[in-house]
Amino acid sequence: MLFTNKHIATLSLACGISLGLIGCSTNHLPTATLHPSKTTNISEYSYLIGPGDTLNIFVWRNPEISGSFVVRPDGKITTSLVEDISVSGKTPTELARNIEQTLSTYIKDPIVTVSVNGFVGPFSEQVRVIGQAAKPMAVNYQQNMTLLDLMVVVGGLTQFADGDAAKLVRVVNGKQQSYNIKINSLINSGDISANVDLLPGDIIIIPEAWF
């Protein structure tokens, strides 16, 4: 088989990505679960606030300090009583308790409720798709998200993709692990056994096929 300069350049880039990110690992993931056990990391997932989220903060009996606040790029918000409250990376419940503690300096026994609109979330929680996806992008993670859900969002594969040679990169106990995934079998052949559960921070790498 003859390789053109384009093929060689693409192969070098693919090898560089693979070696830099994931080495030569060939681990496999279990098939996606339709109803995850309550003991799994997936079902225990809680949404974390991130820059760009809109927070509705309600302080009981204190409407003058309640309101809607957009999380700044530095992960903080400013309210009428307190400046520069760090909110990024916290759950809405955690933030509500933190605000109650802060407001207790000014208000007796404050009761705070926090809800989120917009749902941007921290970058660390997003799932990223690079390579030969129709629309490579970062996608906000949602509880119980699977590979099939993600591929619907990114529009599937390009005509040049080698979907069954794709890799999923995941941080496990502080170390990057690589897993083989078969996207072509999943979305073009309907092999549901190729569907896998995703976690926040996962990276999907889809290489180009060799013709």
Residue, then its C-alpha position, 0 to 999 in steps of 0.5 A: m500500500l502506498f502512503t502519500n505525504k498527507h497520510i504520513a503527516t496524519l499518521s505522525l500527528a495521530c501517533g503524537i496525540s496517542l503517545g502524548l495523551i494515552g500511550c499504547s494502552t488497549n483497555h476495554l470499557p464495559t457496555a453502557t448500563l441503562h439503569p446504573s447502580k446507586t453505588t456507581n460513580i455515574s449515579e452519584y454525579s452531582y452538577l458542579i457550577g462553572p463560569g457562565d452559569t446563571l445562579n438564582i439565589f434566594v435568601w428567605r425573607n430578604p428579597e433585597i439581597s436575593g437575585s440572579f447572578v452570572v458566574r464570572p470567568d474567574g469562577k466568582i460572583t458578587t452580591s449586594l452584601v458580599e463581593d467575590i464569592s467563589v462558586s465554581g466547582k461547587t454543587p448548588t447545595e454546597l454553595a447555599r450552605n457557604i452563602e448562609q455561613t457568609l451571610s450569618t455575619y449580617i443576617k440572623d439565621p439566613i436560609v438560602t436556596v441556589s438554583v442554576n440556569g444555563f448549565v455551562g459547568p467547569f471545563s473539567e466536567q465537559v466531555r470533548v470529542i476531537g478528530q473525525a467527528a462531524k462536529p468536534m466539540a466540548v459537550n456539557y456532561q449530563q448524568n447517565m450520558t453514554l457514547l451514543d448520546l454524545m455521538v448524536v450531539v456531535g452529528g456522528l462520524t465524517q466519511f473519513a473516520d475510522g470509528d472502530a479505532a477510536k479511543l476514550v481517554r479518562v483520568v483514573n486515580g490521577k492517571q490517564q487511561s486509554y480505552n478502545i471504543k467502536i463508534n462505527s459498530l455502534i452508530n452504523s451497525g447498530d451494535i448496542s454492546a459497543n455503547v459505553d457510559l461516559l464520565p465528566g472529563d472524558i476525551i474521545i479521539i476519532p482517527e482518520a481511516w486509511f484508504 
